[in-house]
Amino acid sequence: MENIPTTYQRPLEIITEKDVGKRVTDQDDQVKKACADFESIFLYYLLKTMRETVPRGGVFSAAGESAHTACFDLKIAEDLARKGGGIGLQDMIYHQLTNSHEGVKK
């Protein structure tokens, strides 16, 4: 049998101030993306619920209509959340998660 080491030795990792700043920025970007994704999902369900109130059938009904409208609603929701800062929900969630209320638009 081979000798299997019981401990793993890592080389000394030197963390500079620049590395810490980059990690914070990366985390900040991840939080912003998660907030935008949440807003996109919220908008999708809002559009989906609104569409369910419209009566089905008529001249424009087709076999693949539900799949097509679901994809359309998803794309519209993503575009609404990404362009122009969305409807403001992602900003509120971001500031709530980061506890930084200074930049919240009133």
Contacts in CASP RR format, 6 or more apart in sequence:
PFRMAT RR
TARGET T0000
AUTHOR 0000-0000-0000
METHOD contacts of the structure
MODEL  1
MENIPTTYQRPLEIITEKDVGKRVTDQDDQVKKACADFESIFLYYLLKTM
RETVPRGGVFSAAGESAHTACFDLKIAEDLARKGGGIGLQDMIYHQLTNS
HEGVKK
28 98 0 8 1.000
31 94 0 8 1.000
31 97 0 8 1.000
31 98 0 8 1.000
32 90 0 8 1.000
32 94 0 8 1.000
35 89 0 8 1.000
35 90 0 8 1.000
35 91 0 8 1.000
35 93 0 8 1.000
35 94 0 8 1.000
35 97 0 8 1.000
36 81 0 8 1.000
36 82 0 8 1.000
36 85 0 8 1.000
36 86 0 8 1.000
36 90 0 8 1.000
37 81 0 8 1.000
38 89 0 8 1.000
38 90 0 8 1.000
38 93 0 8 1.000
39 81 0 8 1.000
39 86 0 8 1.000
39 87 0 8 1.000
39 88 0 8 1.000
39 89 0 8 1.000
39 90 0 8 1.000
39 93 0 8 1.000
40 77 0 8 1.000
40 78 0 8 1.000
40 80 0 8 1.000
40 81 0 8 1.000
40 82 0 8 1.000
41 77 0 8 1.000
42 77 0 8 1.000
42 89 0 8 1.000
43 76 0 8 1.000
43 77 0 8 1.000
43 80 0 8 1.000
43 81 0 8 1.000
43 87 0 8 1.000
44 73 0 8 1.000
44 74 0 8 1.000
44 77 0 8 1.000
44 78 0 8 1.000
46 77 0 8 1.000
47 73 0 8 1.000
47 76 0 8 1.000
47 77 0 8 1.000
48 70 0 8 1.000
48 73 0 8 1.000
51 69 0 8 1.000
51 73 0 8 1.000
62 68 0 8 1.000
80 86 0 8 1.000
80 87 0 8 1.000
81 87 0 8 1.000
81 90 0 8 1.000
85 91 0 8 1.000
88 105 0 8 1.000
91 104 0 8 1.000
91 105 0 8 1.000
92 104 0 8 1.000
95 101 0 8 1.000
95 103 0 8 1.000
95 104 0 8 1.000
END
